[in-house]
Amino acid sequence: MINASPTPEDIEVARQQLSERIAQEKDAGIPAFDRTDAVTDMKRTPFLMAMRTNGYTAKLNRSGCQVLESCPLCRGSNRHTFTKGDQEIHLCSDCGK
Ligand SMILES: [Zn+2]
């Protein structure tokens, strides 16, 4: 199995980028419901950003929602499908496995 999971450093970089973006939006006076943090999960979003940085695209279903399945390890329901070229991998954004 390919180890494509982002490193803790990757996730930390993404988290900082996200925090900066939210701070900039607050400074710009953007109302809370229009800001990035309205749609942000501080755990899941940096994970997804780090995956994107590493060249992986989260797979979407026909209605444009992310394909999510339940994780056999942590029993959460945030196991994503990512694609990169013709490679397809499954990774859980809760436990990173
Ligand atoms: Zn999991």
Boltz pocket constraint, residues with backbone or C-beta under 6 A from the ligand:
constraints:
  - pocket:
      binder: B
      contacts: [[A, 71], [A, 72], [A, 73], [A, 74], [A, 75], [A, 76], [A, 92], [A, 93], [A, 94], [A, 95], [A, 96], [A, 97]]
      max_distance: 6.0
